[in-house]
Amino acid sequence: METRRVYGCAESVCHCPDEERYAAWMMETAEPYLRERVVRGKSADLYYEFYGRREKKGTIVISHGFTESCEKYYELIYYMYQMGYQVAMPEHRGHGRSLREVDDPELVHVEDFSLYVEDLHHFIEKDVLPETGGKPVYLYAHSMGGCIGTLYLEWHPGIFQKAVLNAPMYGINNGGVPDFAAGLLCRGAALAGKKKSRLFTMSGFDPQEPFEGGGCDSLSRHKYYLKRRCEERAYQISCATYGWALEAMRAGKRAVSPKNAAGIRIPVLLFQAKQDTFVRAREQELFLRRIPNGRKIAVDSGHEIYRMPGERLEPYLAEIFTFYQEQEK
């Protein structure tokens, strides 16, 4: 495993808008461009968006994080498409316009994380692989999606040629509460019939969600997506059930287990957020020690590394595209 402590050494390949121009750039440039190229559909009750290209370097599949949606990734999708990649992104069950397992539209629940993995596999086999044209397929996975993506790599080898894991969720920051205590709480709630109830530490959607402590380092990006969430009820998912929290803890342990991790033979680039308050670094380090071909880049940012201000986002994107393109030479 190669570890890089110094971030930002790669030459910039994308030009990102500054904070003042971001909202206008998204509305006038990025979103109209993507609308002309997107195919929207449903795959086994999962909403997805596919940005296909006739001439392409490869296909990038995005696995998003907890309470996220396709729209939150439009800036990143724009850069990926501009760099010559087609992009495929489903919204995981319990999120956005996909299948929900509880009635409350603000809650995320899943009976088992394996359902996320098999949903993704169905989507990739049915809707992605037939469109690749024999070119490489790459994974980009953030947070919860990083845990899902890691399990996917372990259970379905041979699909992806490379993977970028962005602040993957292997260990959840429980605010100082030990995992065993958090697990006991969630199991107790489930036994009491509250498996699909709101986790008491989480609150509902806040249309005035504060910027501080949210994990995004760019105020303009925070405001832009919050406005979209206020406008679209499907994006207002905000909190987990006891059942989801219990399954998330179990899934993180499975993802980093020695037997499972050792089965990932492809190159993996893991971005670790130094200021992360949502997921823990120690499980990420453990995972990297257990895979044969992993590399880390530590970034001085909050959890949502892919939503940094433009001048910091550019070298991050350069690292990603350099990593993907190394195999294409």
C-alpha positions in Angstrom: 0.0 0.0 0.0 1.3 3.4 -1.0 0.2 6.3 1.2 0.5 9.9 0.1 0.2 12.6 2.8 0.7 15.5 0.5 -2.4 16.4 -1.5 -2.6 18.4 -4.7 0.5 17.5 -6.5 -1.3 16.5 -9.8 -1.7 19.1 -12.5 -5.2 20.4 -12.8 -7.3 19.0 -15.7 -10.6 20.7 -14.9 -11.4 24.3 -14.4 -14.0 24.8 -11.6 -16.0 27.9 -11.0 -15.2 30.0 -8.0 -17.6 30.6 -5.1 -19.2 33.7 -6.5 -19.8 32.2 -10.0 -20.8 28.7 -8.9 -24.7 29.0 -8.8 -24.8 30.9 -12.2 -22.4 28.4 -13.8 -24.5 25.4 -12.6 -27.8 26.9 -13.9 -26.4 28.3 -17.2 -23.7 25.8 -18.1 -23.5 22.5 -16.3 -27.2 21.6 -15.9 -28.3 22.6 -19.4 -25.4 20.6 -20.9 -26.3 17.5 -18.8 -30.0 17.7 -19.6 -29.2 17.4 -23.3 -27.3 14.2 -22.7 -29.1 12.3 -19.9 -31.3 9.2 -20.2 -33.5 8.7 -17.1 -35.1 5.4 -16.2 -36.1 2.8 -13.6 -34.2 -0.5 -13.1 -35.9 -2.9 -10.6 -37.5 0.1 -8.8 -34.2 2.1 -8.8 -34.2 5.5 -10.4 -31.1 6.1 -12.5 -29.5 8.5 -14.8 -27.2 7.5 -17.7 -25.0 9.9 -19.6 -23.8 8.0 -22.6 -21.2 8.8 -25.2 -20.5 7.4 -28.6 -16.7 8.0 -28.2 -15.6 7.3 -24.7 -12.6 6.4 -22.6 -14.7 4.3 -20.3 -17.8 4.2 -18.0 -17.8 5.6 -14.5 -20.5 4.2 -12.1 -21.3 6.5 -9.2 -22.4 5.0 -5.8 -23.7 7.9 -3.7 -23.7 8.5 0.0 -26.4 8.6 2.8 -29.4 10.8 2.0 -27.9 11.9 -1.3 -29.3 11.9 -4.9 -28.2 12.2 -8.5 -28.6 15.9 -8.5 -26.0 16.4 -5.8 -23.4 15.0 -8.2 -24.2 17.0 -11.3 -21.1 19.1 -11.0 -18.9 16.0 -10.7 -20.8 14.2 -13.6 -20.2 17.3 -15.8 -16.5 17.0 -15.2 -16.4 13.3 -15.8 -18.3 13.7 -19.1 -16.1 16.5 -20.2 -13.1 14.3 -19.6 -14.4 11.7 -22.1 -16.3 9.3 -19.8 -19.9 8.2 -19.9 -21.5 8.2 -16.4 -24.1 5.9 -14.9 -25.7 6.6 -11.5 -28.6 5.0 -9.7 -30.2 6.3 -6.6 -30.0 3.6 -3.9 -33.2 2.2 -2.4 -34.6 4.5 0.2 -33.2 7.6 -1.6 -34.5 10.1 -4.1 -36.9 8.6 -6.6 -36.1 5.0 -5.9 -38.0 2.3 -3.9 -38.7 3.3 -0.3 -39.1 0.7 2.5 -40.8 3.1 5.0 -43.7 5.6 4.6 -41.9 8.6 6.1 -40.2 10.3 3.1 -37.5 11.7 5.4 -36.3 8.3 6.7 -33.8 5.9 5.2 -34.3 2.3 5.9 -32.9 -1.0 4.5 -33.4 -4.5 5.8 -29.9 -5.6 4.9 -27.0 -3.8 3.1 -26.7 -6.8 0.8 -29.9 -5.4 -0.9 -27.9 -2.3 -1.9 -25.2 -4.4 -3.4 -27.6 -6.6 -5.4 -29.6 -3.6 -6.6 -26.4 -2.1 -7.9 -25.4 -5.4 -9.5 -28.7 -5.7 -11.3 -28.4 -2.1 -12.6 -24.8 -2.7 -13.8 -25.6 -6.0 -15.6 -28.8 -4.8 -17.2 -28.2 -1.1 -17.9 -24.5 -0.4 -17.8 -22.5 -3.3 -19.2 -24.4 -3.5 -22.5 -23.4 0.1 -23.2 -19.7 0.0 -22.4 -18.5 -0.8 -25.9 -15.8 -3.0 -24.4 -14.2 0.0 -22.7 -13.2 -0.1 -19.0 -15.7 0.3 -16.2 -14.7 2.3 -13.1 -16.2 2.9 -9.7 -16.6 6.2 -7.9 -18.1 5.7 -4.5 -18.7 8.1 -1.6 -19.3 7.4 2.1 -22.3 5.0 2.4 -21.8 4.4 -1.3 -18.2 3.6 -0.6 -19.2 0.8 1.8 -21.7 -0.5 -0.8 -19.1 -0.2 -3.5 -16.5 -2.1 -1.4 -18.9 -4.9 -0.8 -19.7 -5.0 -4.5 -16.0 -5.3 -5.4 -15.7 -8.2 -2.9 -18.8 -10.0 -4.0 -18.7 -9.4 -7.7 -15.1 -9.3 -8.9 -14.2 -8.8 -12.5 -16.7 -6.0 -13.2 -14.7 -2.9 -12.4 -11.1 -2.2 -13.5 -10.4 0.5 -10.9 -12.2 2.1 -8.0 -12.1 5.5 -6.3 -13.4 5.3 -2.7 -14.2 8.8 -1.3 -14.3 8.9 2.5 -15.8 5.4 2.6 -18.1 4.6 5.5 -16.6 1.6 7.3 -16.8 3.0 10.8 -19.5 5.6 11.7 -18.6 8.4 14.1 -21.0 7.8 17.0 -20.1 10.9 18.9 -17.9 9.1 21.3 -20.4 6.3 21.9 -18.6 2.9 21.6 -19.8 0.7 18.7 -21.0 -2.1 21.0 -23.2 0.4 22.9 -24.6 1.9 19.7 -25.3 -1.6 18.5 -27.0 -2.6 21.7 -29.2 0.5 21.4 -30.2 -0.3 17.9 -30.8 -4.0 18.5 -32.9 -3.1 21.6 -35.0 -0.7 19.6 -35.5 -3.3 16.9 -36.7 -5.8 19.5 -39.1 -3.2 20.8 -40.7 -2.9 17.4 -38.9 0.4 16.5 -36.6 -1.1 13.7 -38.2 1.3 11.2 -38.4 4.3 13.5 -36.3 7.4 13.4 -32.9 7.1 15.2 -33.2 9.4 18.2 -30.0 11.2 17.5 -31.2 12.4 14.1 -33.7 15.1 13.2 -35.9 15.7 10.2 -35.2 17.9 7.1 -34.2 21.4 8.0 -34.8 24.0 5.2 -32.4 26.2 7.0 -29.7 23.5 7.4 -26.6 25.3 8.8 -23.4 25.2 6.7 -21.2 24.6 9.8 -20.7 21.0 10.6 -22.4 19.7 7.4 -19.3 18.2 5.9 -19.2 20.4 2.8 -16.4 23.0 2.6 -18.0 25.1 -0.1 -20.7 27.5 1.0 -22.0 28.1 -2.5 -22.3 24.4 -3.1 -24.1 23.9 0.2 -26.6 26.7 -0.6 -27.2 25.5 -4.1 -28.1 21.9 -3.2 -30.1 23.0 -0.1 -32.3 25.1 -2.4 -32.9 22.1 -4.6 -33.8 20.0 -1.6 -36.3 22.6 -0.5 -37.9 22.5 -3.9 -38.0 18.7 -4.3 -39.6 16.5 -1.6 -37.8 13.4 -2.8 -34.5 15.0 -1.8 -35.5 15.7 1.7 -34.4 12.4 3.2 -32.5 13.4 6.3 -32.2 10.6 8.9 -31.8 6.9 9.5 -33.9 4.3 11.2 -32.5 2.1 14.0 -32.5 -0.8 11.5 -30.5 1.2 8.9 -27.9 2.2 11.6 -27.5 -1.4 12.8 -27.1 -2.7 9.2 -24.6 0.1 8.4 -22.4 -1.0 11.4 -22.5 -4.6 10.3 -21.8 -3.8 6.7 -18.7 -1.7 7.6 -17.2 -4.6 9.5 -17.9 -7.0 6.6 -16.3 -4.7 4.2 -13.0 -4.4 6.0 -12.8 -8.1 7.2 -9.5 -9.7 6.1 -11.1 -12.4 4.0 -13.3 -10.0 2.1 -10.8 -7.2 1.6 -8.1 -9.5 0.4 -10.4 -10.5 -2.5 -10.1 -7.0 -4.1 -7.4 -7.3 -6.6 -8.0 -4.2 -8.7 -6.2 -0.8 -8.0 -8.0 1.3 -5.4 -7.5 5.0 -4.7 -9.0 6.0 -1.3 -9.4 9.6 -0.4 -9.5 10.3 3.3 -10.9 13.6 4.7 -8.7 14.9 7.5 -11.6 16.9 9.0 -14.2 14.2 8.7 -16.7 14.1 11.5 -19.0 11.5 10.0 -16.9 8.5 9.4 -13.7 7.2 11.1 -10.2 7.0 9.6 -9.0 3.9 11.5 -11.3 1.5 9.6 -10.1 3.0 6.3 -6.5 2.4 7.3 -7.3 -1.1 8.3 -9.0 -1.7 4.9 -6.0 -0.4 3.0 -3.6 -2.7 4.9 -5.7 -5.7 3.9 -6.0 -5.1 0.1 -3.1 -5.8 -2.2 -3.3 -2.7 -4.4 -4.5 0.3 -2.5 -3.3 3.9 -2.2 -4.5 6.7 0.0 -4.5 10.5 -0.5 -5.3 12.4 2.7 -7.2 15.7 2.0 -7.6 18.6 4.4 -11.3 18.8 4.0 -14.6 17.8 5.5 -16.5 14.7 4.7 -17.7 15.7 1.2 -14.4 16.0 -0.5 -16.0 16.2 -3.9 -17.8 19.4 -2.9 -14.8 21.5 -2.0 -14.3 25.1 -3.3 -13.2 25.3 -6.9 -9.5 26.0 -6.4 -9.2 23.0 -4.1 -11.5 20.8 -6.1 -9.3 21.0 -9.3 -6.3 19.1 -7.9 -8.6 16.5 -6.4 -10.2 15.9 -9.8 -6.8 15.8 -11.4 -5.8 12.9 -9.0 -9.0 11.0 -9.9 -8.6 11.3 -13.7 -4.9 10.6 -13.6 -5.7 7.4 -11.6 -8.3 6.3 -14.1 -6.2 7.1 -17.1 -3.1 5.2 -16.0 -4.8 2.0 -17.1 -5.8 3.4 -20.5 -2.3 4.1 -21.8 
